[in-house]
Amino acid sequence: MRTRELLHREWTAFRRPGRLIALAAAALTVIATGLLYAFGSHASCDGPCPTDPTAADGSIVIDHFWFLHRDLGPGGSITVRMTSMTGTITYPPPDHDRIVSGLVPWAKAGIIIKDGVRPGSSYAALMMTGGHGVRMQYDYRHDIAGSAGGLSLRSPRWLRLTRSGDTITGSESADGRRWHTVGTVTLAGLPETVQAGLFTASPGDLTLRKTGLGGATEEVRFTQATGVFDHVTVEGASTGAWRSEAVGGEMNHTDWEKHHNASGAVEKDGVITVSGTGDIGPGGGEGAVTVERTLSGLVIALIIVLVLAARFGTRSDTPASRRILVARAVMVGAATFVTGLAAVGVVLPAGVAILSGNRVPVQPVSLLTGARVVIGVAAVLALCGVLAYGLGVLLRRGWTAILLALTLVAMPYAVTALPLLPDVVSQWLLRLTPAAGFAVQQTAVEYPQVVAHYAPSAGYFPLPGWAGFAVLCAYTLTVVWPTASRTPADQPADWR
């Protein structure tokens, strides 16, 4: 029998009303769940909701800090000596009953050259950090390490940013005479006049609260950082006075700022003290979501696909030849691929459009990334279906095959999406089980210079998409290959 005829025959055998209804139900579940999530999500603000800043590439970023600045022309530099960096962390664990002195690791204070004060505009900054020494960061995503260690009045740090057109060079020195280049970057499209000055920011203090069987949820508290500068020199500056303001939103709303140390800049006898909160970097404001949040119904669709495929593999007329078995595996894979393609292809753009209409900020993705998510998830569902089909053929016991498929694939995928298990356990489950394949849907990016809860329950898979997909392929091949080498025609299906 020719391959085309064989495939047509197996498709005719596969497309029974019950199976087609099950696949349609799987697709509709993904679509309905995603749309319900999107319609039920709304931005809630006192008055008009602020717009999250976006960088030149359209990504949502964080751009909130105190800025003491003045104009700088197309060529020039700003140089400072930094003698102190201190901070405050409000109500940290374990008792949450006091305010302590200290800096979060990515608190930052230093100098910055920026394309105006519009949140999201291009910049390059050279800074001291709370726990990572000197860093040069630019355009939100990029981070270059300088020297390690802290600073004090006896061991200050000199920082310098030099502009030549679109090129910014960051340098540091221990004594103001011998300089070391930290990095040179290009900020395309800088205007003739930019803003150069001193800044301070301090992101929230992130800790994890234990829940469930060892899982964790995030808790964030207000922090503030203060940098002390002297020997401030600006060369190539345009005429005009220094200006002091909060970029990216107002400050001084907390009781700490109102009654203890206000965010702002103070100059006395040539010493400038700048205090501030916030952060500069990739990410988004509270409520920003990634596109894969619209795919919460995938776990239900996955269960339907696994049950259907495992039952199909335990048919009483189990194939006796390799060609027939492969043809039926192709039918299962093709049917589930089309199901996933239709479901994700509908809910992803529709859900994002609805969320945007509800003023919920969504991290934008490129057309290529969106296509990768749609096609990748469909391919993962197809492989999961083939894996379950192979288990049905191999075990010849319907409920045993279903239970094993659910245990291997659906259960790890479901439990790791919740803050139930310890993060390390969830991460290993998504490395070692076929559920690793669902890493293809991830669009969130982990940045070392951003403190966040990078765990499966927060939407971060431990493997990149291609590696997770490879793990799923390996499992599928391991199950299907031996089934193609046996002839189980004399073994009737057993539903015990």
Secondary structure, 3 states (H helix, E strand, C coil): CCHHHHHHHHHHHHCCHHHHHHHHHHHHHHHHHHHHHHHHCCCCCCCCCCCCCECCCCCEEEEEEEEEEEEEEEEEEEEEEEEEEEEEEECCCCCCCCEEECCCCCCEEEEEEECCCCCCCCEEEEEEECCCCEEEEECCCEEEECCCCCCCCCCCEEEEEEEECCEEEEEEECCCCCEEEEEEEECCCCCCCEEEEEEEECCCEEEEEEECCCEEEEEEECEEEEEEEEEEEEEEECCCCCEEEEECCCCCCCHHHHHCCCCEEEEECCEEEEEECCEEEECCCCCCECHHHHHCCHHHHHHHHHHHHHHHHCCCCCCCCHHHHHHHHHHHHHHHHHHHHHHHHHHHHHHHHHHHHCCCCECCCCHHHHHHHHHHHHHHHHHHHHHHHHHHHHHCEHHHHHHHHHHHHHHHHHHHCCCCCCHHHHHHHHHHCHHHHHHHHCCCCCCCCCCCCCCHHHCCCCCCHHHHHHHHHHHHHHHHHHHCCCCCCCCCCECC
